């Protein structure tokens, strides 16, 4: 930064004075220490929340956000007028958070560092089940009453159910055993049921922790306090949050991918913040996979906003939450000058100009109280807290102080009342600006990487979402929309993780279910030692000698298409596996006994038995195997034939259902992944069905009246179209602070089967495109084509240095779904089409 300006010097002196006076210098230095460790180890990290408003945090390397440049308030972090513990919440790559924990434990002492206990409490449904068992009640009776309980955060527990749930109350009033159960549960609800380890909380002490808190050993041998976070704070121990954020892991993997494939060493902290390509991507709403900006509603709002700075992004991150969301249209119109910006009072223009007259941040509430009523920022933060907590006594005092301060500055009582009523709701739900700016910066960095390095970025996304099938499907759909080809896993070409291959993305071997880490290591080691695998027997011989590779692993590799470069017909590979395993075992025994040929070079020899000549499994069988083993479809999709029809019907993607209005009627389509039929309380059959589409999955409830009409259609793996009404399950506090997440589900009115199409395509042409590297599959491709005689011509597009050539085959085929899926698995999805 060079020589600091007077503004920076004054702010720094003030903050250092407060930190010293409040006794938090050591705390700040400890955080700066492990932040520097993370930076040295190239572990991506960031601050979550108000600590980013501190210039000392910026100077010490705790945060990369300049609080003066972004107008962040220090008093929101440390308030000299409100003595309380500081709180620096640190986000680290979730895959590398443990490295930081290990460093802190080693540096400060294993007896001085511990994770914090948290206590799970008995909630409505759980306490009823536990108490029912203890009271020896019939399980059917317990389930009957439990089934009536909503059990969400808004229901008010069992007491709330008695007031608002008529059916629950009726059963309570007329059934004495159930009344006894409920009365017992009213006394037990909310008490601690079990202990667990806090997801992020860590405490560090200058002395051995055993001198301050009871401890226990965790399963990994570390320490866990037996006092919860609140009690630890009361006895003077400082809690720190080491949080894991998957988006930072995505950022780190993307940077590593770029270095590996492009030879470019990127530091996200030094990216230009005025990049045109990034803002063009944001203006298009092309933000699937971009941190904080990927929901359908956010994509629409970002496209409407057309942000031009990180400040614009921060405001949208803050506004896109329950409450502030209603002000988004005003903010957008103000940004584009299509509406006159109005300020509640002329003196507030400097505070609200950045956000076009809309109160967006808690910091603005503090500044309004300072300017309008003469509050210090510390006192203003006390006002904000009182407003947020809605405590009557605190509110009354804050209101009186605000009116008094405003009158002393020459405002009228009516003006003061108007401004107080204006800021009161915002104090409860407005966002912390430092938090918004920190997250907006990560959003910008991820958008930049997607704009400039789309393949490497999508590889990082796919790798990080291996254990989240819904996210995987959404990412694969986004790759398809971006025009990126996803190549199937291949034992001769795949890396452990998703990786760039030319202008395509190759599926990683670690993504295959039922093939463990040690089996993948065996494949990679054998390939590194002996080159590409040349036959099934060669693969078996070279990998089964290593730890982790079994026959079932090999069969999983076959069924998902990972041995396609050895032989394209999965059924033939599966049929020949036993013989290949016997031959491999025989060769290994001969080698171990010293009987192998002196001239044996490991190449395929005449003793390698040829695989049987047969047609492959039907397309639907192959696709099911891909979904089961990879979590998604690769060589095709059951919905591919129905895209136009579904588009005309206005089908909604499952990932966009959360943006629909409650009770709105929608149409979706997908594959039935799960069917659970049960008998309702009226002894009629109903079902809960999970439907998967290209972007995710949704639960569909089929009540008895609908089940009577469409029960025969509800079969696993059936491709269906569902029309129904959108409902939501609320999960309060599951997301960011003061937020809620909505999980959509559908109550079906109609379920119909989408028939599979087996097209003859008479008068059309089946096109296949090959390149010189694929010459080895020409024989297999010809055999496959000849096995499907019909009336459709075949055109082969050959890549040639002198220019592409088109060659018409001397035979015709029936271009069925089976044939097309087989060919796509052989040479790539985008290399096969019919016109």
Steps between C-alpha positions, in 0.01 A plus 500: 500500500796733548487782753160498676282809464381693808163319472670161523731613782212636704290187451794272582587691817138487614466126437831415665397701804169315529663158450762575763248646746269201464788252532469334159848555360608139559176373345561707186860379472400134537246533219756683284745217568282216372378720214863540392550124529204443269635754252846338506344159433279641220186415694231739384322676784289803582328677785128457554334795670586818684874441553555607138398849612826535691797677343724313746367171358586624151848615601569173686401285199190355664285638219569625147218756512600865552228624739551866418472442125170317549365719782492227767437581867745391771242540778297219350797274598630648825292754688673682786157590639391136508755273665461159339718231352632564149397256232718426198335226295751360250401305189754249366491252215285227653736231368800665672351645818657213697849621400441832674362321806810278514728804474324682784505190722869440437601864551300587811499157660268201486398567863405861420289452187163327493186477297180610668218274607145561383189340645218358293161550659183294496269637232129434466502182288811348657380554856166334418671194358741473794230555761264259323761223525565580866127489575471167314231636268416310178714637221193540278344735758821703527538524123140617470559805717852565367362505146279796590791715624650745250825519694642807326654808657185707450256260667589603856571146615243277667329789680462681169356188339234478772393856420513496121452136394131408539546129420789473747295676769196279442704182545661648814158583652328167436781242542630471858824302426592749229425791736734342755769464230462860384500638857819306572660632181409859587729467804782331307499699178812716458727323751841378386488155343856450379826682447698546183788711374428854376546515123745791515557620857852483642634641826867591560631567850823642642488231771416131484128488433443246778551789744191676360256243361430128524622318190452176314684328219353510150502197270811630324689545828453877534339688786138610526378742767206397713384859535304638206601817316289735714643366826856519366444866418367564851820361657716713269619251238502616140314303238617501140312360205693292246233458234523285188362652179475277193509799267852582619596139424352548151704818463817321610444203268422727206825692557691169516327378181596821318861466610509135386330534161586857401826564686349817650558581869195698616451670834126576545588791730675685218235457228400826327168619642393675178508200266255541212457127431406437863239775508365382164453151648321652800280717277389187311404336830742223405575432866424133561787374710599854607511552877182657643360572151382165365132473595245570227368810678848639558593440135200704390581782740869510410411515130256784569757685713789464251756566777803709426692463824553283807289755688201421277553128563522557876170688499326218311644239737358702789161567338426147380359382831155491661396857582750709301407314180198727444738794449693339214288657221551850650874437528522375139302795362720738697815337364382549140356847554151396396352632825571818693699417812324622813663539840308491831671825596754717313763445772493126429600527133874443562414181692248356252640627170705182446183291527270733302295612799432147631615398848695180433752460781507508878789745467262749338267471799794590725599795282142629481479498881832685516407769245132544588507460879863573591577148621854372512547192282538294815172625642338455159600134504326462837190651337526250213529208739201620702290532185610158376421322828162677544546512878237744629710671770801546273279622216331757722833644617647498145192674363516772766874554443448523123222759527697701754816497285310601187329792683839621626616518136200713405275229352132501571342224703294395195818470289671298773204262536486450123870413471490274806207304355688481168819348642332274757412210265832529314692463827338158534568364154760722329826324419841563649684690223840346576348154463334597171820648355706194599251267331465729199876483451492118493202521263699726268806272513297190412319689222838612361630143488182375334520780241868449411569134583162323463636147457734517798231662713234244413750218567548647849124522556440141390785368713379681812141379452586129461301415813201720406310339210255790468784750464680267259198481273460877509868549410479249215191677366690829519794346309257391230351849482851646472579264212759303697528129421510261795703190414428177690748360751776302331768289664747606231426873498332610823677670786393437859281812486319679218759642263533688175554289188535721194189718500298247700471380859597142580315328785727418794545142621437606861143588400409136433301347784596151620859565388692607807799725542747211514363353175540836325855520636566150360382608153709818501811319625467218243449751220800703614717186508391328180314751283154459356303183562474297179242234581266393776741225605788752501296731721411218740857373518658838571244633748381198702856438614473829687305573816135603466406367156235227500275335247202707618703820449584395145137419429398847622761651267356298213137591568565874512701489176846561648654215298363636172846570358587129548176374346183703433242225569430483873310172477798332328736632769270376774461158338876468455596618849521156663731367227713816517532467878605134470755584232636788708532277806677235295753750366561640848566149637737426214684825557523440875641152440756629250337328202420819305673528164838668495369711213161583658448875453148512642333554162179328398593154382325218325399344831269794571163351421288720268183647645170359376348667192159623612277805502505729801246541778189702406542877538274522806708235680824684425353833608372356828844360573656841434256670733552241773880505478567862402199673653400634156458404135799545269439338161142628477193584704150351510356852454706576189221398260242712679670841523284672239177361639590598855606846389160551338334379820699754704674235711692645795847372596507354850782734605273798424200378701608693811436822309137414427209635702340273760203308354593600143425229243807373317601224263823307548642194328758247601593148592344337804793424731305375800143395583374454856136395517317504832150483642355829624280538808191423290653166396557619142827462311708810430867544404806717545701508178842649422525635143837589346550729201811648337556746785407321821221317676176578679266308727152455358211410728226300329191494719249217484258668257777553245663165575180319392536649153877480448633239745593267213736766359694537826778254426870550569691620189180601317526830310204712604341842475350638822252784535439622852516773761821628657534478878795591723670372810667781693839453665559806719860601559642239265667759284658832584408696811131591531421300187292201407524238232198372310494143380239455230280197457202431274153371579406317180169551321598284203790270407534372144754278329730645235534215248847410379554577135680256271535704185564354159578844359416393145635750250744641758872458558688373801819706537811388687813710541838341568855631528833325426548404867183291482614279213517204735123498551405496130467120493275496806295787360446323168397176674255693720347679200459177302312345794221761446389469135233748389417789264711788638818600318830529688741791445847487657667839560878453507732764647793556261788755507405595145141562605206290625371228268155341476473133405166324442500141627388231255218375722196632688400460863205541735606802709344377824564650841707190584726550200549872563579451870753227412673723247503796739662286765760396244597835342331770710150641543551801269650280225170326413187666360212444259386755243 
